[in-house]
Structure formats: structure tokens, C-alpha cells
Amino acid sequence: MFPVFATNALDAYILFAAFFFWIVPELVWFRLRGPRLSQGQIERFSGPLLMAAIWIGIWGSLNIAFALPQAAIPWHRGLVFGTGIILMLAGVAFRLYSIRILGKYFTTVITTQPGQTVVENGPYRWIRHPSYSGALLTLFGLGITLGNWLSLLVIMLATILGYSYRIFVEEKALAVSLGDPYREYMKHTKRIIPFVI
């Protein structure tokens, strides 16, 4: 079975709206806090590699959903699609909330700013990269909307690989730039999922 949005116009509009709700804030943040040369910037290609992983995952999962309909999730298609949309929107909302908590320290490149301190408010109390958690939840939701097990696997594998490298580079840079306070913070927090990983 093909994804429900391919056979139902209303579902296609709903997916487009959710995708729009996700992408527009990302473009705004990229424009406002995007790549600029900075003395504290340590990127190591993690940004471009992350973006490549995300778009390869999306492209691959879409192609698989149409090429291998026999891998469709066998449950109620409308319920699966609706669950995916809810997860997408929850992920976007959590990412935006995390960015708001981080405030002026949020950038789309790995960099530190003069006087920057470790933020431990809101979700940062439990996880070090809640904005990435939100993005991964959004992508998981997108994978669910496709209604295909292999599509979900492809999108998550690609993006987890991309975010793993990004987190590795970012934590190394923050440990050097922020020193002992960040290293202590790492000891009592998880990277992505509270109390898990």
C-alpha cells in the first residue's frame, strides 16, 4: 500500500502543512543565526553532513514508501498517519521551545560566544541537546506518516548517523570552550533522551 497522502488529498494537505510548520522556522533560524565566521567556531563539516543525512533520509524513505509498498505498516492507515503528524508537530514544538530556552546562545553552527555559560533550564536539566531531540522526533513522525517500516528505518538510520557525528563534534568543542562546568554538566545529563541516552 502506498502512503495515505498519495491517495487522499486532505492527508496530502495536512502533511504539507506540518512540513511547512517544520521547515519555515528552520529557515528563519538559519537566516538569523546561520553560518558566520566566528573565532570560537569549530564545525568540522558537521553542519553540511547533518543536512545531507537528513535530506538523504527523507529522499530515501519517500522512494522506499512508493517502491516497496509491501513493507507498509499493517495497522489502520489513517491512525498511523495521524500519529505521525502529531509526532512531527510535537517534535517541532519541542525544538522551538528548546531553542527559546537556549536564547542568544543558539546558533546553527558550532560556536561559543564570549561570556557563554552552561544552560541548565527547561529540558537542558535532563538532556544536553533537546533541540536535536525535537528534530529527531519530527523526523520519526515524518517516517511514521509514510506508513512503511523500511521508510521509517531509512529515515531514522540516516538522521541518527548525522546527529551522532554532529553531537560528537559539538560536545568536544563545548568541553574545550566552556571547560569544567560543561564537563560536569555532561556527567549528570543524557544526550538526547532523558535517563536513557
MARKOLNU-567770 format. One line per field, with one value per residue: residue number from 1; residue in one letter; x, y, z of N, C-alpha, C, O, CB in turn. Coordinates in steps of 0.05 Angstrom, whole numbers, padded with zeros to 5 digits, m for minus. Glycine has a CB too. Layout:
<atoms>
seq	c(NUM;...)
type	c(A;...)
n_east	c(X;...)
n_north	c(Y;...)
n_up	c(Z;...)
ca_east	c(X;...)
ca_north	c(Y;...)
ca_up	c(Z;...)
c_east	c(X;...)
c_north	c(Y;...)
c_up	c(Z;...)
o_east	c(X;...)
o_north	c(Y;...)
o_up	c(Z;...)
cb_east	c(X;...)
cb_north	c(Y;...)
cb_up	c(Z;...)
</atoms>
This chain:
<atoms>
seq	c(1;2;3;4;5;6;7;8;9;10;11;12;13;14;15;16;17;18;19;20;21;22;23;24;25;26;27;28;29;30;31;32;33;34;35;36;37;38;39;40;41;42;43;44;45;46;47;48;49;50;51;52;53;54;55;56;57;58;59;60;61;62;63;64;65;66;67;68;69;70;71;72;73;74;75;76;77;78;79;80;81;82;83;84;85;86;87;88;89;90;91;92;93;94;95;96;97;98;99;100;101;102;103;104;105;106;107;108;109;110;111;112;113;114;115;116;117;118;119;120;121;122;123;124;125;126;127;128;129;130;131;132;133;134;135;136;137;138;139;140;141;142;143;144;145;146;147;148;149;150;151;152;153;154;155;156;157;158;159;160;161;162;163;164;165;166;167;168;169;170;171;172;173;174;175;176;177;178;179;180;181;182;183;184;185;186;187;188;189;190;191;192;193;194;195;196;197)
type	c(M;F;P;V;F;A;T;N;A;L;D;A;Y;I;L;F;A;A;F;F;F;W;I;V;P;E;L;V;W;F;R;L;R;G;P;R;L;S;Q;G;Q;I;E;R;F;S;G;P;L;L;M;A;A;I;W;I;G;I;W;G;S;L;N;I;A;F;A;L;P;Q;A;A;I;P;W;H;R;G;L;V;F;G;T;G;I;I;L;M;L;A;G;V;A;F;R;L;Y;S;I;R;I;L;G;K;Y;F;T;T;V;I;T;T;Q;P;G;Q;T;V;V;E;N;G;P;Y;R;W;I;R;H;P;S;Y;S;G;A;L;L;T;L;F;G;L;G;I;T;L;G;N;W;L;S;L;L;V;I;M;L;A;T;I;L;G;Y;S;Y;R;I;F;V;E;E;K;A;L;A;V;S;L;G;D;P;Y;R;E;Y;M;K;H;T;K;R;I;I;P;F;V;I)
n_east	c(00017;00010;00033;m00015;m00023;m00014;m00059;m00101;m00126;m00136;m00103;m00054;m00052;m00051;m00002;00032;00023;00042;00096;00110;00103;00146;00192;00194;00206;00258;00285;00282;00312;00361;00372;00374;00411;00450;00507;00565;00629;00667;00707;00705;00685;00677;00669;00678;00654;00606;00556;00540;00544;00505;00458;00459;00452;00400;00368;00380;00359;00304;00292;00306;00271;00221;00223;00227;00178;00143;00166;00169;00116;00098;00122;00091;00063;00021;m00024;m00083;m00088;m00101;m00098;m00044;m00020;m00041;m00019;00035;00035;00021;00066;00106;00091;00095;00150;00171;00150;00176;00229;00230;00216;00262;00302;00285;00293;00349;00363;00401;00447;00437;00456;00464;00510;00569;00592;00619;00604;00630;00631;00594;00554;00539;00476;00423;00368;00297;00288;00341;00359;00357;00373;00425;00421;00367;00343;00359;00336;00282;00283;00295;00250;00212;00228;00222;00166;00153;00172;00136;00088;00093;00079;00107;00150;00204;00216;00213;00256;00299;00298;00308;00357;00392;00388;00401;00454;00476;00464;00492;00546;00547;00535;00579;00621;00603;00600;00653;00676;00648;00664;00717;00714;00679;00697;00709;00656;00621;00638;00624;00569;00558;00564;00517;00474;00437;00446;00405;00355;00320;00346;00360;00394)
n_north	c(m00024;00044;00107;00142;00196;00198;00181;00209;00272;00308;00288;00296;00352;00362;00338;00370;00419;00408;00398;00448;00478;00458;00468;00524;00554;00533;00554;00608;00611;00595;00637;00680;00663;00637;00608;00642;00671;00657;00666;00627;00584;00516;00473;00427;00404;00384;00408;00412;00357;00336;00361;00336;00283;00285;00301;00261;00218;00232;00233;00181;00151;00167;00148;00093;00083;00085;00050;00001;m00020;m00065;m00066;m00038;m00010;m00051;m00033;00006;00053;00108;00121;00111;00149;00197;00194;00200;00253;00281;00269;00293;00348;00354;00345;00390;00432;00421;00427;00482;00504;00489;00517;00568;00569;00564;00612;00669;00640;00602;00578;00561;00538;00506;00538;00582;00636;00699;00700;00660;00613;00549;00525;00505;00503;00488;00437;00427;00412;00357;00335;00344;00361;00382;00407;00377;00330;00343;00352;00300;00273;00298;00280;00225;00224;00241;00197;00158;00177;00161;00108;00060;00009;00001;00051;00083;00061;00074;00132;00143;00117;00144;00198;00192;00176;00224;00262;00239;00246;00302;00315;00292;00325;00375;00369;00359;00408;00443;00425;00439;00495;00514;00488;00459;00468;00451;00398;00376;00382;00346;00299;00290;00290;00267;00254;00257;00231;00234;00203;00158;00158)
n_up	c(00000;m00017;00013;00053;00041;m00012;m00036;m00016;m00017;00025;00067;00043;00042;00097;00112;00082;00107;00159;00147;00127;00174;00202;00169;00158;00207;00214;00169;00180;00229;00208;00174;00211;00251;00224;00187;00201;00202;00259;00316;00355;00328;00312;00266;00232;00186;00205;00202;00145;00134;00168;00147;00097;00112;00134;00089;00052;00081;00082;00027;00011;00044;00024;m00029;m00019;00005;m00037;m00074;m00048;m00029;m00003;00046;00079;00139;00175;00204;00220;00171;00170;00225;00235;00202;00224;00276;00262;00243;00290;00321;00290;00295;00351;00357;00329;00361;00410;00395;00381;00431;00460;00433;00445;00501;00503;00480;00465;00458;00420;00358;00288;00276;00303;00356;00405;00449;00474;00544;00550;00584;00616;00600;00640;00644;00636;00588;00585;00634;00637;00588;00540;00488;00470;00427;00384;00398;00390;00335;00317;00335;00303;00252;00260;00265;00214;00185;00204;00182;00130;00131;00127;00143;00126;00105;00151;00179;00146;00145;00199;00210;00176;00195;00249;00246;00223;00264;00307;00293;00292;00345;00371;00352;00370;00427;00440;00425;00460;00509;00509;00501;00542;00586;00652;00676;00635;00627;00677;00674;00633;00660;00690;00656;00599;00528;00487;00500;00560;00618;00589;00538)
ca_east	c(00000;00024;00026;m00043;m00024;m00013;m00085;m00121;m00118;m00136;m00079;m00032;m00051;m00043;00026;00045;00021;00061;00122;00113;00106;00173;00214;00195;00223;00286;00296;00284;00335;00385;00376;00381;00433;00464;00536;00582;00656;00669;00732;00701;00671;00691;00647;00687;00635;00583;00531;00534;00539;00479;00438;00459;00439;00371;00355;00383;00340;00277;00290;00307;00247;00199;00226;00222;00150;00129;00178;00164;00091;00094;00133;00072;00055;m00005;m00045;m00101;m00071;m00107;m00087;m00014;m00014;m00047;00002;00059;00031;00023;00094;00120;00085;00106;00178;00176;00144;00197;00253;00227;00218;00290;00316;00278;00307;00378;00364;00422;00469;00431;00465;00462;00537;00580;00608;00613;00605;00642;00614;00574;00554;00523;00447;00411;00340;00279;00296;00370;00364;00359;00387;00444;00414;00339;00334;00363;00314;00258;00286;00293;00222;00198;00235;00209;00139;00152;00175;00111;00068;00097;00065;00124;00171;00231;00219;00219;00283;00319;00300;00319;00385;00407;00389;00416;00483;00482;00463;00513;00571;00543;00537;00607;00637;00594;00607;00681;00681;00638;00681;00742;00708;00666;00714;00698;00627;00607;00645;00608;00542;00556;00563;00491;00453;00438;00449;00380;00331;00324;00351;00366;00418)
ca_north	c(00000;00070;00125;00153;00223;00195;00174;00225;00300;00321;00279;00309;00380;00361;00333;00394;00440;00400;00402;00477;00487;00449;00480;00554;00564;00526;00573;00634;00609;00594;00664;00697;00653;00618;00609;00666;00664;00664;00657;00603;00564;00491;00460;00401;00395;00371;00420;00402;00328;00332;00367;00315;00259;00289;00301;00234;00201;00238;00225;00152;00140;00172;00129;00065;00081;00081;00027;m00024;m00018;m00090;m00062;m00019;m00016;m00063;m00024;00026;00073;00135;00124;00113;00176;00217;00192;00212;00282;00290;00267;00315;00374;00354;00349;00418;00448;00416;00440;00511;00510;00485;00540;00592;00567;00570;00641;00681;00621;00584;00584;00537;00528;00500;00561;00593;00666;00710;00700;00639;00594;00525;00529;00482;00508;00473;00410;00424;00399;00328;00328;00365;00370;00378;00416;00354;00311;00352;00347;00271;00266;00307;00261;00199;00228;00241;00169;00145;00186;00146;00083;00039;00002;00006;00080;00092;00052;00090;00160;00144;00110;00166;00221;00186;00178;00252;00275;00228;00260;00330;00316;00286;00349;00396;00365;00363;00437;00456;00417;00455;00523;00520;00476;00441;00468;00434;00370;00368;00381;00322;00276;00285;00293;00249;00269;00260;00221;00235;00178;00135;00161)
ca_up	c(00000;m00018;00035;00051;00029;m00041;m00046;m00004;m00019;00051;00081;00029;00052;00125;00112;00072;00128;00181;00136;00126;00202;00210;00153;00158;00229;00209;00150;00195;00247;00192;00165;00234;00266;00207;00185;00201;00213;00287;00328;00370;00312;00305;00252;00222;00166;00217;00192;00118;00135;00181;00128;00076;00124;00137;00063;00041;00095;00073;m00001;00011;00056;00006;m00051;m00010;00011;m00063;m00088;m00033;m00013;00013;00073;00093;00166;00170;00221;00209;00157;00180;00252;00233;00190;00245;00297;00251;00243;00318;00330;00276;00308;00378;00354;00322;00384;00430;00385;00384;00459;00468;00422;00461;00527;00499;00475;00448;00453;00398;00331;00271;00273;00329;00364;00432;00449;00498;00568;00549;00607;00611;00605;00652;00648;00619;00581;00589;00660;00634;00563;00530;00461;00466;00400;00367;00405;00376;00306;00313;00339;00279;00231;00266;00258;00184;00177;00211;00163;00105;00135;00116;00162;00115;00103;00178;00185;00130;00154;00225;00208;00164;00212;00274;00239;00221;00290;00324;00287;00300;00374;00378;00347;00387;00455;00442;00424;00484;00532;00507;00504;00568;00607;00673;00680;00615;00632;00699;00664;00618;00678;00702;00636;00575;00503;00471;00514;00589;00633;00571;00522)
c_east	c(00017;00016;m00001;m00044;m00022;m00040;m00108;m00112;m00116;m00111;m00054;m00029;m00042;m00013;00042;00045;00041;00090;00129;00119;00134;00194;00216;00211;00253;00299;00300;00308;00361;00392;00386;00406;00450;00494;00548;00609;00657;00695;00728;00688;00688;00669;00654;00666;00610;00557;00523;00529;00512;00456;00436;00445;00409;00357;00358;00362;00311;00273;00289;00281;00223;00199;00219;00192;00134;00140;00172;00139;00085;00105;00115;00066;00026;m00028;m00063;m00086;m00076;m00096;m00057;m00007;m00019;m00027;00028;00058;00034;00052;00111;00116;00096;00136;00186;00172;00166;00223;00252;00229;00247;00307;00310;00292;00337;00382;00386;00445;00463;00442;00462;00490;00548;00600;00601;00616;00618;00622;00594;00577;00538;00494;00436;00382;00323;00289;00326;00378;00370;00374;00403;00436;00384;00329;00338;00343;00289;00259;00284;00264;00206;00203;00223;00179;00135;00154;00149;00089;00070;00084;00080;00147;00199;00236;00227;00247;00304;00321;00313;00349;00402;00410;00403;00446;00492;00484;00485;00539;00569;00547;00565;00624;00629;00602;00637;00688;00671;00654;00706;00735;00697;00680;00699;00668;00612;00613;00629;00579;00538;00553;00534;00468;00458;00439;00422;00354;00336;00326;00357;00392;00423)
c_north	c(00025;00087;00137;00180;00222;00189;00191;00254;00314;00314;00292;00338;00381;00356;00357;00416;00433;00405;00432;00488;00479;00466;00510;00564;00557;00546;00601;00633;00608;00622;00682;00689;00633;00622;00636;00658;00674;00652;00631;00580;00540;00473;00431;00388;00382;00382;00410;00372;00321;00338;00346;00290;00261;00287;00274;00215;00206;00228;00194;00140;00144;00152;00101;00062;00075;00056;00000;m00023;m00043;m00087;m00042;m00029;m00027;m00053;m00004;00049;00101;00141;00127;00140;00198;00217;00205;00242;00294;00290;00288;00341;00376;00358;00377;00436;00445;00429;00470;00520;00509;00509;00565;00592;00574;00599;00649;00662;00602;00595;00558;00526;00523;00523;00568;00623;00675;00710;00679;00620;00570;00531;00503;00486;00490;00445;00405;00413;00369;00319;00351;00376;00368;00388;00393;00332;00318;00347;00317;00261;00274;00288;00233;00201;00228;00212;00153;00152;00170;00118;00059;00034;00008;00036;00092;00085;00069;00119;00162;00137;00133;00190;00216;00187;00207;00266;00264;00242;00289;00333;00311;00311;00371;00393;00368;00393;00451;00449;00433;00484;00531;00507;00458;00443;00451;00404;00359;00364;00355;00297;00270;00290;00272;00266;00276;00253;00220;00207;00154;00139;00191)
c_up	c(00000;00006;00031;00038;m00002;m00053;m00035;m00003;00008;00067;00069;00039;00081;00127;00103;00093;00151;00172;00135;00154;00213;00196;00156;00182;00226;00190;00163;00213;00231;00182;00187;00248;00251;00206;00183;00212;00242;00298;00343;00355;00306;00292;00243;00203;00178;00207;00165;00118;00148;00161;00106;00087;00126;00109;00049;00054;00086;00044;m00003;00022;00038;m00017;m00043;m00005;m00015;m00077;m00075;m00016;00003;00041;00089;00121;00165;00188;00207;00197;00166;00207;00252;00222;00211;00267;00287;00251;00271;00328;00316;00290;00336;00377;00347;00346;00405;00421;00388;00413;00469;00458;00438;00488;00524;00492;00457;00442;00430;00372;00314;00265;00301;00336;00392;00430;00475;00521;00569;00573;00599;00619;00617;00659;00630;00613;00584;00616;00657;00609;00552;00503;00455;00439;00380;00373;00391;00347;00300;00316;00314;00256;00235;00259;00228;00174;00182;00190;00137;00107;00124;00135;00151;00112;00130;00186;00171;00140;00181;00225;00198;00183;00239;00269;00237;00247;00309;00319;00297;00330;00383;00375;00366;00416;00459;00442;00449;00508;00532;00514;00532;00592;00627;00677;00660;00620;00656;00691;00648;00636;00688;00682;00614;00550;00491;00486;00544;00601;00615;00556;00517)
o_east	c(00037;m00004;m00009;m00063;m00028;m00044;m00131;m00092;m00098;m00098;m00035;m00007;m00028;00000;00062;00066;00054;00106;00151;00136;00145;00213;00238;00229;00270;00322;00320;00324;00380;00416;00405;00422;00463;00505;00541;00611;00649;00704;00746;00681;00711;00654;00638;00662;00594;00537;00501;00511;00498;00437;00414;00430;00394;00337;00339;00350;00296;00253;00272;00271;00205;00179;00205;00180;00114;00125;00170;00140;00069;00099;00123;00065;00009;m00050;m00059;m00072;m00057;m00087;m00046;00012;m00002;m00019;00041;00077;00047;00061;00129;00136;00105;00148;00205;00189;00175;00238;00271;00241;00256;00324;00328;00301;00348;00404;00390;00460;00480;00437;00459;00492;00538;00621;00579;00629;00618;00600;00577;00599;00524;00489;00439;00371;00333;00298;00335;00401;00385;00387;00395;00443;00377;00309;00323;00334;00275;00240;00271;00256;00188;00185;00215;00168;00116;00139;00142;00074;00050;00079;00068;00162;00216;00259;00245;00261;00323;00343;00328;00365;00422;00432;00417;00461;00512;00502;00495;00554;00588;00560;00575;00639;00646;00611;00646;00705;00685;00658;00716;00749;00705;00674;00680;00655;00592;00596;00620;00565;00516;00541;00528;00445;00480;00433;00417;00335;00355;00310;00360;00411;00443)
o_north	c(00027;00082;00143;00187;00242;00192;00188;00260;00329;00331;00299;00348;00399;00370;00364;00429;00451;00414;00439;00505;00493;00476;00520;00581;00572;00553;00614;00652;00620;00629;00698;00706;00616;00637;00652;00640;00697;00631;00614;00559;00542;00460;00413;00364;00369;00368;00400;00362;00303;00323;00338;00277;00242;00273;00266;00198;00187;00215;00183;00120;00126;00140;00086;00041;00060;00042;m00020;m00023;m00042;m00103;m00032;m00053;m00013;m00064;00002;00064;00117;00163;00143;00153;00215;00239;00219;00256;00314;00309;00300;00356;00397;00373;00388;00453;00465;00440;00483;00540;00526;00519;00581;00613;00588;00610;00638;00667;00587;00618;00536;00506;00533;00526;00562;00633;00661;00720;00678;00613;00569;00539;00482;00473;00479;00431;00382;00406;00358;00298;00374;00399;00353;00378;00390;00318;00300;00339;00309;00244;00260;00281;00220;00183;00216;00205;00136;00135;00167;00105;00040;00052;00019;00045;00109;00101;00077;00129;00181;00149;00140;00201;00234;00196;00215;00281;00279;00249;00299;00351;00324;00318;00385;00412;00378;00401;00469;00466;00440;00497;00551;00514;00444;00423;00437;00388;00336;00345;00343;00277;00247;00293;00261;00290;00300;00268;00207;00189;00131;00123;00198)
o_up	c(00015;00019;00008;00024;m00015;m00077;m00043;00010;00013;00080;00083;00044;00089;00143;00115;00097;00161;00187;00142;00158;00230;00208;00157;00179;00233;00194;00158;00214;00239;00181;00184;00256;00262;00222;00165;00228;00248;00290;00343;00366;00296;00306;00246;00204;00164;00205;00161;00104;00140;00159;00097;00073;00120;00107;00034;00041;00081;00039;m00018;00010;00036;m00025;m00058;m00012;m00014;m00091;m00088;00008;00022;00059;00109;00126;00154;00186;00183;00211;00169;00213;00266;00233;00214;00277;00302;00258;00275;00341;00329;00296;00344;00393;00358;00351;00417;00437;00397;00419;00484;00472;00443;00497;00541;00498;00435;00424;00421;00365;00325;00250;00321;00323;00402;00412;00495;00519;00586;00581;00578;00641;00605;00677;00611;00631;00585;00621;00672;00609;00555;00497;00437;00428;00361;00355;00380;00334;00280;00301;00305;00241;00216;00247;00218;00155;00166;00182;00122;00086;00114;00141;00166;00116;00132;00197;00183;00144;00186;00239;00209;00186;00249;00286;00248;00253;00326;00338;00308;00339;00402;00393;00377;00429;00480;00459;00459;00526;00554;00529;00543;00615;00620;00682;00667;00617;00656;00699;00650;00628;00695;00690;00610;00551;00485;00484;00553;00595;00625;00561;00504)
cb_east	c(m00019;00017;00048;m00055;m00001;00007;m00091;m00128;m00136;m00161;m00077;m00035;m00079;m00059;00034;00031;m00008;00057;00125;00088;00085;00176;00210;00167;00213;00287;00278;00259;00333;00381;00351;00358;00424;00453;00545;00569;00678;00645;00743;00684;00662;00703;00639;00692;00648;00585;00534;00556;00562;00476;00443;00488;00451;00365;00365;00411;00342;00273;00314;00330;00242;00200;00255;00237;00139;00132;00208;00189;00067;00107;00161;00046;00057;m00002;m00033;m00122;m00076;m00137;m00096;m00004;m00032;m00075;00007;00064;00004;00005;00106;00111;00055;00100;00189;00157;00117;00200;00258;00200;00200;00301;00309;00247;00304;00389;00366;00433;00475;00400;00495;00448;00556;00595;00603;00632;00576;00653;00601;00577;00542;00535;00432;00426;00333;00274;00288;00384;00340;00331;00367;00472;00430;00324;00349;00392;00310;00254;00314;00312;00210;00208;00266;00212;00128;00174;00198;00102;00070;00126;00039;00134;00170;00233;00194;00199;00287;00311;00272;00304;00389;00394;00361;00407;00488;00463;00436;00516;00577;00516;00518;00618;00633;00563;00598;00696;00667;00609;00687;00755;00688;00637;00727;00712;00617;00615;00675;00609;00536;00581;00581;00487;00453;00414;00465;00383;00323;00302;00326;00343;00416)
cb_north	c(00000;00084;00147;00154;00240;00173;00145;00215;00315;00313;00249;00309;00392;00338;00308;00404;00442;00370;00389;00490;00474;00420;00473;00565;00552;00497;00576;00640;00583;00575;00676;00698;00641;00619;00592;00690;00677;00653;00678;00608;00577;00477;00476;00382;00375;00373;00451;00408;00314;00350;00395;00308;00254;00317;00323;00223;00207;00269;00235;00141;00152;00200;00130;00059;00107;00105;00031;m00030;m00013;m00114;m00051;m00017;00009;m00092;m00011;00036;00071;00140;00100;00090;00181;00213;00162;00202;00290;00273;00239;00317;00379;00327;00330;00427;00441;00386;00433;00521;00490;00459;00544;00593;00539;00552;00655;00706;00606;00579;00594;00544;00548;00472;00585;00581;00677;00738;00726;00623;00608;00501;00538;00474;00538;00488;00404;00451;00403;00316;00318;00354;00354;00393;00441;00343;00310;00382;00357;00256;00279;00335;00259;00193;00254;00258;00156;00152;00216;00143;00084;00047;m00028;m00008;00093;00080;00023;00090;00172;00126;00085;00176;00231;00158;00164;00266;00272;00197;00258;00340;00296;00264;00358;00398;00337;00349;00449;00448;00386;00453;00532;00512;00497;00448;00497;00442;00367;00388;00405;00318;00280;00303;00322;00229;00254;00244;00193;00250;00171;00132;00146)
cb_up	c(00024;m00044;00038;00078;00040;m00049;m00040;00025;m00038;00067;00080;m00001;00049;00140;00095;00046;00139;00188;00108;00114;00220;00204;00124;00159;00256;00197;00126;00211;00264;00168;00152;00253;00292;00180;00162;00218;00195;00302;00347;00394;00286;00331;00228;00245;00148;00247;00191;00099;00151;00206;00115;00067;00152;00149;00046;00045;00125;00074;m00018;00027;00083;m00005;m00062;00016;00023;m00081;m00090;m00016;m00032;m00001;00071;00077;00186;00174;00247;00230;00127;00180;00269;00214;00165;00256;00304;00223;00230;00336;00324;00247;00308;00392;00333;00299;00396;00435;00355;00372;00475;00458;00392;00465;00539;00476;00501;00461;00478;00397;00330;00245;00258;00329;00345;00454;00447;00493;00571;00523;00632;00628;00579;00678;00644;00593;00553;00584;00679;00632;00542;00529;00440;00487;00391;00370;00436;00381;00297;00332;00364;00271;00228;00297;00269;00172;00192;00239;00157;00098;00122;00087;00169;00088;00092;00198;00178;00100;00155;00244;00191;00138;00218;00285;00212;00203;00303;00319;00257;00291;00387;00360;00318;00385;00464;00418;00400;00488;00531;00479;00483;00567;00622;00699;00678;00587;00638;00722;00645;00600;00702;00726;00623;00574;00483;00446;00503;00603;00649;00550;00496)
</atoms>
